Amino acid sequence: MPTIEEIEGLEILDSRGRPTVQATLTLTGAARARAQVPSGASTGGAEARELRDGDPSRYNGLGCRRAAENLSGEIRATAATRSFPDQAAFDRFLIDLDGTPDKRRLGANAILAASIAFARAHAVERNLPFYRHLADVAALPRPSTLPRPTINLFSGGKHAGGQVAIQDVLVVPIRATSTDEALAVVAAVYAAAADLSLRRYGSRALVADEGGLAPAFPSPEAMLDDATTAISLAGFAPGEDVALAVDVAASHFYEHGRYRIDDTLTPTAMIGRIGAWLDSYPIVSIEDGLAEEDWASWPLLRQRIGQRALVLGDDLLTTNPDRIRRAVAAEAATALLLKVNQIGTLTEAATALGLARSAGWSVTVSARSGETEDDWLADLAVGWGGDQIKVGSIARSERLAKYNRLLEIEAETGLPLAGWPRTGR
């Protein structure tokens, strides 16, 4: 039974130069591990709450010293010398110690760092690869596939200064059979897109928060046109070799019951706009096509496009079991975007995963816009049998750390990529 000897917190910086939290946890017997946690820019209203310092003279109020001090202080003092039979017991301890419904007192950032560090240290103690241990945490069988990458090509919205309303257009190497092949295919498409952006917009290959290219597109349709063209320029067949996924992030341009995208659209018109994209472009996934609280319209979106593409919930669901149950009952989605820091502990995220699987949904395991070079997300996506993994583009080291870890796991296991899930469930 793992017994905690030491917990240390440290404020570190994420990929945007903003503070986040690192936890280092030591078990009796010297098993030791650390975990660095990300933070998001495009956040859902129902997410667990990070603890920020609020001091405007330091990092514009975004400092995380208080969260780090909670790890080294109250969490350490209460957990030290205690034994926990499993991950669920440790996570329940953290939740009860915090005592708030959204983890705002100790900070969801501190709690998640502790949760992952405990899991890693326990994996070290068991002498297991982290992905194998994570499968055990969620009571899942040994992994049989690797998640298929969905990789940012073009960015807008909150990831790129809002030059176009929709947040990301991603490429999906649907014919690739290995991570190695998938990354090579995407690299060729990315290079073609960078060249196209220079010729068409005079845009150098400067990148957005998640590494996507960010030319000044005049419309979402131009963004989708250029992504499709880049696939062809790279020598691949759009929709056969490489498809597109779209992160609309519609909550960020939803006001007073209308969608202000480049025109003002009713929910019915927004659903029609998305349907028209699927008619014109090789799109296999639509993420957050509607706003997170536009519950009445989500079942209509699923009815319109659910036989043709994943209806993927991020802000709608926030990896929150209660919201997932509501969406399942309403038939509002067909896929979960799983972000552990939206809910705050591995155990709660595993519950969300189980609910999605019980509904027959696909699962995409996702990073955040503010990432670190910690690679635990790759192990999580493998261990939890993610159908897809959404890390960002292939142009920044905090993204590549996860892809490189997937390559290591692929070399170790020889596992194939998961197939693209059947839609219309």
URJO-V481120 format. One record per backbone hydrogen bond with DSSP energy under -0.5 kcal/mol. NH is the residue of the N-H (numbers start at 0). CO is the residue of the C=O. E is the energy in kcal/mol with one decimal. If there is no record, write none. Layout:
nh-><NH	NH>
co-><CO	CO>
e-><E	E>
This chain:
nh-><1	3	4	5	7	9	11	13	14	16	19	21	22	23	24	25	26	27	29	32	34	36	38	42	46	47	48	49	51	52	53	55	57	60	60	61	62	67	68	69	70	71	72	74	75	75	76	77	78	79	80	81	83	89	90	91	92	93	94	95	96	97	98	102	106	107	110	111	112	113	114	115	116	117	118	119	120	121	122	123	124	125	126	126	127	131	132	133	134	135	136	137	138	139	145	147	149	150	151	152	153	154	155	156	158	159	159	161	162	166	167	168	169	170	171	172	172	173	174	181	182	183	184	185	186	187	188	189	190	191	192	193	194	195	196	197	198	199	200	201	202	203	205	207	208	210	212	213	216	222	223	224	225	226	227	228	229	230	231	232	233	234	235	237	238	239	240	241	242	243	244	245	246	247	247	248	249	251	252	253	254	254	257	258	259	259	260	260	261	264	264	269	270	271	272	273	274	275	276	277	278	279	280	282	283	284	285	286	287	293	294	296	297	298	300	301	302	303	304	305	307	308	309	311	311	312	313	316	317	319	320	323	324	325	326	327	328	329	330	330	331	333	334	335	336	337	337	338	341	342	342	343	348	349	350	351	352	353	354	355	356	357	358	359	360	361	363	364	364	365	366	369	370	377	378	379	380	381	382	383	384	385	386	387	388	389	390	392	398	399	400	401	402	403	404	405	406	407	408	409	410	411	412	413	415	416	417	423>
co-><83	81	25	25	23	21	19	17	370	13	11	9	34	7	32	5	30	2	26	24	22	20	369	40	43	341	101	47	49	62	60	53	54	54	57	58	57	63	64	65	66	67	68	69	69	70	72	73	74	75	3	78	1	85	86	87	88	89	90	91	92	93	94	99	102	48	106	107	108	109	110	111	112	113	114	115	116	117	118	119	120	121	122	123	122	128	128	129	130	131	132	133	135	134	415	386	388	170	391	168	168	212	166	163	155	155	156	156	159	246	246	153	244	150	242	148	170	171	240	177	178	179	180	181	182	183	184	185	186	187	188	189	190	191	192	193	194	195	196	197	196	201	203	211	158	207	152	205	214	218	219	220	221	222	223	224	225	226	227	228	229	231	230	235	241	236	236	236	171	281	169	284	167	245	286	286	287	248	249	250	252	257	254	264	252	257	258	262	262	258	262	265	266	267	268	269	270	271	272	273	274	275	276	280	243	243	309	245	311	290	292	293	293	294	296	297	298	299	300	301	304	304	283	285	309	334	311	313	313	316	318	319	320	321	322	323	324	325	326	327	326	310	310	361	312	335	363	336	338	338	339	339	344	345	346	347	348	349	350	351	352	353	354	356	355	333	335	362	387	337	389	38	368	374	374	375	376	377	378	379	381	380	362	362	147	364	388	209	395	395	396	398	398	399	400	401	402	403	404	405	406	407	408	409	143	176	145	305>
e-><-0.7	-2.4	-3.0	-1.8	-2.6	-2.1	-2.2	-3.3	-2.1	-2.1	-2.8	-2.4	-2.6	-2.5	-3.1	-2.7	-3.3	-3.0	-1.8	-2.1	-2.4	-2.0	-2.5	-1.2	-1.6	-3.0	-2.9	-0.5	-0.6	-2.9	-2.5	-0.9	-2.0	-1.5	-1.7	-2.2	-0.7	-2.4	-2.8	-1.8	-1.4	-2.1	-2.1	-2.8	-0.5	-1.0	-3.1	-2.0	-2.2	-2.7	-3.2	-2.4	-2.7	-1.7	-2.9	-2.3	-1.9	-2.1	-2.5	-2.7	-2.4	-2.1	-2.5	-0.7	-1.3	-3.0	-2.5	-2.5	-1.8	-2.0	-2.4	-2.7	-2.2	-2.4	-1.8	-2.6	-2.5	-2.5	-2.2	-2.3	-2.5	-2.1	-0.8	-0.9	-2.2	-0.5	-2.2	-2.7	-1.6	-1.6	-2.2	-1.7	-1.6	-3.2	-2.6	-2.5	-2.3	-2.5	-0.6	-2.6	-1.9	-2.8	-3.5	-3.0	-1.4	-0.5	-1.4	-2.4	-0.7	-1.1	-2.0	-2.7	-3.5	-2.9	-2.7	-0.6	-0.5	-1.9	-1.7	-2.6	-2.6	-1.7	-2.4	-2.3	-2.4	-1.6	-1.9	-3.1	-2.2	-2.0	-2.5	-2.5	-2.0	-2.4	-2.6	-1.7	-2.2	-2.8	-2.2	-1.2	-1.8	-0.6	-2.4	-2.8	-2.3	-2.1	-2.7	-0.7	-1.9	-1.6	-2.2	-2.8	-2.6	-1.8	-2.2	-2.5	-2.5	-1.7	-1.7	-2.9	-1.7	-1.8	-2.1	-0.6	-3.0	-1.6	-2.6	-1.4	-2.7	-2.9	-2.2	-2.6	-2.6	-0.9	-2.3	-0.9	-2.3	-1.6	-1.8	-1.0	-0.6	-2.7	-1.6	-3.1	-3.2	-0.6	-1.1	-1.8	-0.6	-2.8	-0.7	-2.6	-2.4	-2.0	-2.2	-2.3	-2.5	-2.0	-1.7	-1.9	-1.4	-1.4	-2.5	-2.1	-3.1	-0.7	-2.7	-3.3	-2.7	-1.4	-1.4	-1.4	-1.1	-0.7	-2.0	-2.5	-2.3	-2.0	-2.6	-2.6	-2.4	-2.0	-2.4	-2.5	-0.8	-2.3	-0.5	-0.7	-3.7	-2.3	-0.6	-2.5	-2.5	-1.8	-2.4	-2.7	-2.4	-2.0	-0.7	-0.9	-2.5	-2.6	-1.4	-2.4	-2.3	-0.8	-3.0	-0.7	-1.8	-0.6	-1.2	-2.9	-1.9	-2.4	-1.7	-2.0	-2.4	-2.3	-2.1	-2.2	-2.5	-2.4	-1.4	-1.6	-2.5	-1.9	-2.8	-0.5	-2.4	-2.8	-2.9	-2.3	-0.9	-1.3	-0.9	-2.2	-2.7	-1.9	-3.2	-2.5	-1.6	-2.7	-1.7	-1.7	-1.8	-2.8	-0.6	-3.3	-1.1	-2.6	-2.2	-0.9	-1.6	-3.3	-1.5	-2.1	-2.1	-1.9	-2.5	-2.7	-2.4	-2.1	-2.6	-2.9	-0.5	-1.3	-2.9	-1.9>
